[in-house]
Amino acid sequence: MAFNLFGKRDKTPDPATPDAPQPESAPQKLGLFDRMRQAVTRTRESLSESIGQIVALTREVDESTLASLGPLLLAADVGSATTDIVLNNLRQRALRTGIEGGGELKRLLKLELQAVLDNVARPIARPAAPPEVIMMVGVNGTGKTTTSGKLAAYFSARDRSVLLCAADTFRAAAIEQLEVWAQRSGVQIIKTKQGGDPSAALYDACTAAKARGTQVLIVDTAGRLHTKTDLMKELDKMRRTAEKLVPGAPHQTLLVMDATTGQNGLQQARLFTEAARVTGIVLTKLDGTAKGGIVLAIATELGLPVVYAGTGEKIDDIIPFDSKSFIDSLID
């Protein structure tokens, strides 16, 4: 029985098993906004309706009106720090120039929430020459290996050559799971045996990617080792290995977080952001929670942007995160 770094059983779906989802037919033809809207349906149903009730009853925005927004934002997992920032900004706006009714309040609320996300947005560092090395980190159970496979399919579908590196040599069946995703995505994979040296696998993958002129190298790393310290040391060793072989690598270090864990996932995330030099977040299972406001809590408390969002179980259920689409989908 295997347990992850934080004592919970790894529940990552394994497509190598008979119960795993099978390859899908043609991907759904939806635009970014529609896919985002679909993903945050559960959060919108709870948050937007409640805000709508306040807006409908508001003729003059006062302290009582603003105070009533607080519990709604907290219930959506926006977090106390973000809620305080947003309400204080609205309060200052009301004092300076006034807020004319519920419709104006709603518009300004959306602008404040989007500003929280835009304030941590940063351009992705693209290398001058390939490969672009993307390290995937995070605890077991968040969907890290699955997300690595989905990203491989995402880039491949956009005519970028991709190589997967199976550097999670600790978790049972992790290598086999990534192999299945490589097959489904139509990309190649570099692997070693279970229990092997992950940095050695990464070395081989970087060498192969350079020799083949591969545009994107996605590295699936371990979510646990014998101790937290061992894990963080191993991730740092891998980062240094990549840097020696590919200038500026890893160009992105993406922390995979499960949206359904809400505030509980933030403490886990802090350990990785401090040790692994995380540059962005991939938020999985966004469609499975009514507390999608965790995106805003991540921005405020971790100072990191959400770069991609998982919107379902299919291979193409991953989208680049867009702050305006997210806020517009969250609040009608």
Residue pairs with C-beta under 8 A, 6 or more apart in sequence:
1 9
2 9
2 10
2 171
2 172
3 9
3 10
3 224
4 10
4 139
4 140
4 141
4 223
4 224
5 139
5 140
5 223
5 224
5 225
5 228
5 231
6 139
6 268
8 141
9 141
10 140
10 141
10 171
10 223
10 224
11 141
12 140
12 141
12 142
12 143
12 144
12 145
12 146
12 177
13 20
13 21
13 143
13 146
13 313
14 20
14 173
14 176
14 177
15 21
15 146
15 149
15 177
15 180
15 181
15 184
16 173
16 176
16 177
16 179
16 180
20 180
21 313
21 314
23 184
23 315
24 314
24 315
24 316
27 314
27 316
28 35
28 314
28 316
30 38
32 319
32 320
32 322
32 325
33 322
33 325
33 328
33 329
35 311
35 319
36 309
36 311
36 319
36 322
36 325
36 326
36 329
37 44
37 325
37 328
37 329
38 287
38 311
39 286
39 287
39 292
39 309
39 311
39 312
39 319
39 329
40 286
40 287
40 292
40 326
40 329
40 330
41 287
42 287
42 288
42 289
42 290
42 292
43 76
43 289
43 290
43 291
43 292
43 293
43 330
44 329
44 330
44 331
44 332
45 290
46 75
46 76
46 290
47 72
47 73
47 75
47 76
47 293
47 330
47 331
48 330
48 331
48 332
50 72
50 75
51 69
51 72
51 106
51 109
51 331
52 332
54 65
54 68
54 69
54 72
54 102
54 105
55 102
55 103
55 105
55 106
56 102
57 102
58 65
58 101
58 102
58 105
59 101
59 102
60 101
61 90
61 94
61 98
61 99
61 100
61 101
61 102
61 104
61 105
62 94
63 91
65 105
66 87
66 90
66 91
66 94
67 87
69 87
69 90
69 109
70 83
70 87
73 82
73 83
73 86
73 293
74 80
74 83
75 291
76 290
76 291
76 292
76 293
77 262
77 263
77 289
77 291
77 292
77 293
77 294
77 297
78 86
78 113
78 293
78 294
78 296
78 297
79 263
79 293
79 294
79 296
79 297
79 300
79 301
81 297
81 300
81 301
82 116
82 293
82 296
82 297
82 299
82 300
82 301
85 112
85 116
85 300
86 109
86 112
86 113
86 116
89 112
90 99
90 105
90 108
90 109
90 112
93 99
93 108
99 105
99 108
106 331
109 331
110 327
110 328
110 331
113 296
113 327
113 330
113 331
114 323
114 324
114 327
116 296
116 299
116 300
117 295
117 296
117 299
117 305
117 306
117 323
117 326
117 327
118 323
119 299
120 299
120 303
120 304
120 305
121 305
121 323
122 279
122 280
122 305
124 251
124 252
124 279
124 280
124 307
125 248
125 251
125 252
125 279
126 132
126 251
127 133
127 246
127 247
127 248
127 249
127 251
128 247
130 209
130 210
130 213
130 214
130 215
130 216
131 163
131 206
131 209
131 210
131 214
131 215
131 216
131 217
131 246
132 215
132 216
132 217
132 251
132 252
133 206
133 209
133 217
133 219
133 242
133 246
133 249
133 250
133 251
133 252
134 151
134 216
134 217
134 218
134 219
134 250
134 251
134 252
134 253
134 254
135 219
135 221
135 235
135 238
135 239
135 242
135 250
135 252
135 253
135 254
135 276
136 144
136 147
136 148
136 151
136 218
136 219
136 220
136 221
136 254
136 256
136 282
137 144
137 221
137 235
137 253
137 254
137 255
137 256
137 272
137 276
137 278
138 144
138 223
138 255
138 256
138 257
138 268
138 272
139 223
139 224
139 268
140 171
140 223
140 224
141 223
141 258
142 223
142 256
142 257
142 258
142 261
142 265
142 284
143 256
143 258
143 284
143 285
143 310
144 168
144 220
144 221
144 223
144 256
145 168
145 174
145 177
145 178
145 181
145 220
146 177
146 181
146 284
147 256
147 282
147 284
147 308
147 310
147 318
148 164
148 178
148 181
148 218
148 219
148 220
149 164
149 178
149 180
149 181
149 182
149 184
149 185
149 315
150 181
150 185
150 310
150 315
150 316
150 317
150 318
151 218
151 282
151 308
151 318
152 162
152 164
152 181
152 182
152 185
152 187
152 216
152 218
153 181
153 184
153 185
153 186
153 187
153 315
153 316
154 308
154 316
154 318
155 162
155 215
155 216
155 218
156 162
156 185
156 186
156 187
157 316
160 215
160 216
161 187
161 212
161 213
161 214
161 215
161 216
162 185
162 187
162 188
162 214
162 215
162 216
162 217
162 218
163 187
163 188
163 189
163 190
163 205
163 208
163 209
163 212
163 214
163 216
163 217
163 218
164 178
164 181
164 182
164 185
164 187
164 188
164 189
164 190
164 218
164 220
165 189
165 190
165 191
165 201
165 202
165 205
165 217
165 218
165 219
165 220
166 174
166 175
166 178
166 179
166 189
166 190
166 191
166 192
166 201
166 220
167 198
167 199
167 201
167 202
167 205
167 219
167 220
167 221
167 222
167 238
168 174
168 175
168 178
168 198
168 220
168 221
168 222
168 223
169 175
169 192
169 193
169 194
169 195
169 196
169 197
169 198
169 201
169 222
170 194
170 195
170 198
170 222
170 224
170 225
171 222
171 223
171 224
172 194
174 194
174 220
174 222
175 191
175 192
175 193
175 194
178 189
178 191
178 220
179 189
179 191
182 188
182 189
184 315
185 315
190 201
190 204
190 205
190 208
191 201
192 198
192 200
192 201
192 204
198 221
198 222
198 234
198 238
199 234
199 237
199 238
199 241
202 219
202 238
202 241
202 242
203 241
203 245
205 217
205 219
206 217
206 241
206 242
206 245
206 246
206 249
207 245
208 214
209 217
209 246
210 245
210 246
217 246
219 238
219 242
219 250
221 234
221 235
221 238
222 231
222 234
223 231
224 231
225 231
225 234
228 271
232 271
232 275
232 276
235 272
235 275
235 276
236 275
236 276
239 250
239 253
239 276
239 277
242 249
242 250
243 249
243 250
252 279
252 280
252 307
253 276
253 277
253 278
253 279
253 280
254 278
254 279
254 280
254 281
254 282
254 307
254 308
255 269
255 272
255 273
255 276
255 278
255 280
255 281
255 282
255 304
256 281
256 282
256 284
257 265
257 268
257 269
257 281
257 282
257 283
257 284
257 294
257 298
258 265
258 284
258 285
259 283
259 284
259 285
259 286
259 288
259 289
259 291
259 292
259 294
259 295
259 310
260 285
260 288
260 289
260 291
261 268
262 289
262 291
262 294
263 294
263 297
265 294
266 297
266 298
266 301
266 302
269 278
269 281
269 298
269 302
270 302
272 278
273 302
273 304
278 304
279 304
280 304
280 305
280 306
280 307
281 298
281 302
281 304
281 305
281 306
281 307
282 306
282 307
282 308
282 309
282 310
282 318
283 294
283 295
283 298
283 306
283 308
283 309
283 310
283 321
284 309
284 310
285 310
286 292
286 295
286 309
286 310
286 311
287 310
287 311
287 312
287 317
292 330
293 330
295 306
295 321
295 326
298 304
298 306
299 305
299 306
305 321
306 321
307 320
307 321
308 318
308 319
308 320
308 321
309 318
309 319
309 321
309 326
310 317
310 318
311 317
311 318
311 319
